[in-house]
Amino acid sequence: MNTRIVKIAQLADDKAPFIEWMNSLDKNTKIRIQSRLTRLLENNFGDHKKIDNEISELRFKFGSGYRIYYTEIDNIIVLLINGGNKSTQNKDILKAKNILQEWRNLQ
């Protein structure tokens, strides 16, 4: 079994949009999402979908249809970019693309 490394995209001034999003959620939602993220370490993505050649989303079927946007690097690292829900999906995908570009510019 391949294991993964999960990282969080950090931008200038140590901003981390994914952490900011997680901090906006209630405790029970955070616990459910953290449980899912733990499974990523064992290459168990569950319900997910490739958005384009760079961005994919983890889909959650509870609450408001939470989404976590991520990219894979060298098929080993999962970089968490940002989160959102079904109702803001298009805006969140555009934001994820912008965050990923900014993150790459800092590398």
Phi and psi in degrees as GROMACS dihedral restraints (atoms count N, CA, C in turn):
[ dihedral_restraints ]
;  ai    aj    ak    al  type     phi  dphi    fc
    3     4     5     6     1   -81.6    20    10
    4     5     6     7     1   134.3    20    10
    6     7     8     9     1   -99.2    20    10
    7     8     9    10     1   158.0    20    10
    9    10    11    12     1  -116.6    20    10
   10    11    12    13     1   159.4    20    10
   12    13    14    15     1  -110.4    20    10
   13    14    15    16     1   126.7    20    10
   15    16    17    18     1  -104.8    20    10
   16    17    18    19     1   124.8    20    10
   18    19    20    21     1  -125.2    20    10
   19    20    21    22     1   162.9    20    10
   21    22    23    24     1  -116.1    20    10
   22    23    24    25     1   131.1    20    10
   24    25    26    27     1   -65.4    20    10
   25    26    27    28     1   120.9    20    10
   27    28    29    30     1  -111.8    20    10
   28    29    30    31     1   134.9    20    10
   30    31    32    33     1  -107.4    20    10
   31    32    33    34     1  -170.9    20    10
   33    34    35    36     1   -56.4    20    10
   34    35    36    37     1   150.5    20    10
   36    37    38    39     1    60.1    20    10
   37    38    39    40     1    26.8    20    10
   39    40    41    42     1    59.0    20    10
   40    41    42    43     1    23.5    20    10
   42    43    44    45     1   -69.1    20    10
   43    44    45    46     1   137.7    20    10
   45    46    47    48     1  -134.3    20    10
   46    47    48    49     1    94.2    20    10
   48    49    50    51     1   -54.7    20    10
   49    50    51    52     1   -35.2    20    10
   51    52    53    54     1   -63.7    20    10
   52    53    54    55     1   -44.8    20    10
   54    55    56    57     1   -63.9    20    10
   55    56    57    58     1   -42.1    20    10
   57    58    59    60     1   -59.1    20    10
   58    59    60    61     1   -41.8    20    10
   60    61    62    63     1   -65.4    20    10
   61    62    63    64     1   -47.7    20    10
   63    64    65    66     1   -58.2    20    10
   64    65    66    67     1   -40.3    20    10
   66    67    68    69     1   -65.1    20    10
   67    68    69    70     1   -18.4    20    10
   69    70    71    72     1   -84.9    20    10
   70    71    72    73     1    -7.6    20    10
   72    73    74    75     1   -91.7    20    10
   73    74    75    76     1   158.1    20    10
   75    76    77    78     1   -75.6    20    10
   76    77    78    79     1   164.4    20    10
   78    79    80    81     1   -58.1    20    10
   79    80    81    82     1   -46.5    20    10
   81    82    83    84     1   -64.5    20    10
   82    83    84    85     1   -38.8    20    10
   84    85    86    87     1   -65.3    20    10
   85    86    87    88     1   -43.3    20    10
   87    88    89    90     1   -58.4    20    10
   88    89    90    91     1   -42.4    20    10
   90    91    92    93     1   -62.4    20    10
   91    92    93    94     1   -45.4    20    10
   93    94    95    96     1   -64.7    20    10
   94    95    96    97     1   -40.3    20    10
   96    97    98    99     1   -69.3    20    10
   97    98    99   100     1   -41.9    20    10
   99   100   101   102     1   -61.7    20    10
  100   101   102   103     1   -37.9    20    10
  102   103   104   105     1   -60.5    20    10
  103   104   105   106     1   -42.9    20    10
  105   106   107   108     1   -65.9    20    10
  106   107   108   109     1   -41.1    20    10
  108   109   110   111     1   -64.5    20    10
  109   110   111   112     1   -34.3    20    10
  111   112   113   114     1   -61.6    20    10
  112   113   114   115     1   -37.5    20    10
  114   115   116   117     1   -67.4    20    10
  115   116   117   118     1   -23.6    20    10
  117   118   119   120     1   -60.0    20    10
  118   119   120   121     1   -34.2    20    10
  120   121   122   123     1   -57.9    20    10
  121   122   123   124     1   -28.6    20    10
  123   124   125   126     1  -100.7    20    10
  124   125   126   127     1    18.9    20    10
  126   127   128   129     1    68.5    20    10
  127   128   129   130     1    23.2    20    10
  129   130   131   132     1  -103.9    20    10
  130   131   132   133     1    96.1    20    10
  132   133   134   135     1   -85.1    20    10
  133   134   135   136     1   -20.6    20    10
  135   136   137   138     1    64.0    20    10
  136   137   138   139     1  -147.2    20    10
  138   139   140   141     1   -70.7    20    10
  139   140   141   142     1   110.8    20    10
  141   142   143   144     1  -145.7    20    10
  142   143   144   145     1   163.6    20    10
  144   145   146   147     1  -148.5    20    10
  145   146   147   148     1   137.6    20    10
  147   148   149   150     1   -80.8    20    10
  148   149   150   151     1   124.5    20    10
  150   151   152   153     1   -85.0    20    10
  151   152   153   154     1   -46.0    20    10
  153   154   155   156     1  -153.3    20    10
  154   155   156   157     1  -163.0    20    10
  156   157   158   159     1   -72.6    20    10
  157   158   159   160     1    -6.5    20    10
  159   160   161   162     1  -120.6    20    10
  160   161   162   163     1   -40.8    20    10
  162   163   164   165     1  -104.6    20    10
  163   164   165   166     1   136.3    20    10
  165   166   167   168     1  -127.7    20    10
  166   167   168   169     1   166.4    20    10
  168   169   170   171     1  -131.5    20    10
  169   170   171   172     1   139.7    20    10
  171   172   173   174     1   -89.0    20    10
  172   173   174   175     1   131.7    20    10
  174   175   176   177     1  -111.4    20    10
  175   176   177   178     1   136.7    20    10
  177   178   179   180     1  -116.8    20    10
  178   179   180   181     1   132.9    20    10
  180   181   182   183     1  -101.5    20    10
  181   182   183   184     1    46.1    20    10
  183   184   185   186     1  -144.0    20    10
  184   185   186   187     1   165.9    20    10
  186   187   188   189     1    60.4    20    10
  187   188   189   190     1  -134.2    20    10
  189   190   191   192     1   -93.6    20    10
  190   191   192   193     1    23.7    20    10
  192   193   194   195     1    73.0    20    10
  193   194   195   196     1    56.3    20    10
  195   196   197   198     1   -58.4    20    10
  196   197   198   199     1   149.3    20    10
  198   199   200   201     1  -133.8    20    10
  199   200   201   202     1   142.9    20    10
  201   202   203   204     1  -122.5    20    10
  202   203   204   205     1   126.9    20    10
  204   205   206   207     1   -98.5    20    10
  205   206   207   208     1   134.7    20    10
  207   208   209   210     1  -148.4    20    10
  208   209   210   211     1   167.9    20    10
  210   211   212   213     1  -133.8    20    10
  211   212   213   214     1   156.9    20    10
  213   214   215   216     1  -108.3    20    10
  214   215   216   217     1   138.9    20    10
  216   217   218   219     1  -119.7    20    10
  217   218   219   220     1   120.0    20    10
  219   220   221   222     1    54.8    20    10
  220   221   222   223     1    27.8    20    10
  222   223   224   225     1    56.6    20    10
  223   224   225   226     1    19.5    20    10
  225   226   227   228     1  -124.5    20    10
  226   227   228   229     1   -46.4    20    10
  228   229   230   231     1   -95.9    20    10
  229   230   231   232     1   132.6    20    10
  231   232   233   234     1  -106.1    20    10
  232   233   234   235     1   116.2    20    10
  234   235   236   237     1  -100.4    20    10
  235   236   237   238     1   113.0    20    10
  237   238   239   240     1   -79.0    20    10
  238   239   240   241     1   126.2    20    10
  240   241   242   243     1  -102.0    20    10
  241   242   243   244     1   -58.4    20    10
  243   244   245   246     1  -162.2    20    10
  244   245   246   247     1   178.9    20    10
  246   247   248   249     1  -137.3    20    10
  247   248   249   250     1   171.3    20    10
  249   250   251   252     1  -176.7    20    10
  250   251   252   253     1  -155.6    20    10
  252   253   254   255     1  -141.0    20    10
  253   254   255   256     1   175.3    20    10
  255   256   257   258     1   -57.0    20    10
  256   257   258   259     1   -38.1    20    10
  258   259   260   261     1   -70.1    20    10
  259   260   261   262     1   -21.4    20    10
  261   262   263   264     1  -114.9    20    10
  262   263   264   265     1    19.9    20    10
  264   265   266   267     1   -55.2    20    10
  265   266   267   268     1   -49.5    20    10
  267   268   269   270     1   -61.7    20    10
  268   269   270   271     1   -43.7    20    10
  270   271   272   273     1   -64.6    20    10
  271   272   273   274     1   -40.9    20    10
  273   274   275   276     1   -66.9    20    10
  274   275   276   277     1   -36.0    20    10
  276   277   278   279     1   -65.7    20    10
  277   278   279   280     1   -45.0    20    10
  279   280   281   282     1   -60.8    20    10
  280   281   282   283     1   -42.5    20    10
  282   283   284   285     1   -61.8    20    10
  283   284   285   286     1   -42.3    20    10
  285   286   287   288     1   -60.3    20    10
  286   287   288   289     1   -42.0    20    10
  288   289   290   291     1   -62.8    20    10
  289   290   291   292     1   -42.5    20    10
  291   292   293   294     1   -66.0    20    10
  292   293   294   295     1   -41.7    20    10
  294   295   296   297     1   -63.1    20    10
  295   296   297   298     1   -44.8    20    10
  297   298   299   300     1   -60.9    20    10
  298   299   300   301     1   -42.5    20    10
  300   301   302   303     1   -62.8    20    10
  301   302   303   304     1   -44.2    20    10
  303   304   305   306     1   -63.0    20    10
  304   305   306   307     1   -41.8    20    10
  306   307   308   309     1   -60.9    20    10
  307   308   309   310     1   -45.1    20    10
  309   310   311   312     1   -62.7    20    10
  310   311   312   313     1   -36.8    20    10
  312   313   314   315     1   -65.6    20    10
  313   314   315   316     1   -24.3    20    10
  315   316   317   318     1   -86.3    20    10
  316   317   318   319     1   -12.0    20    10
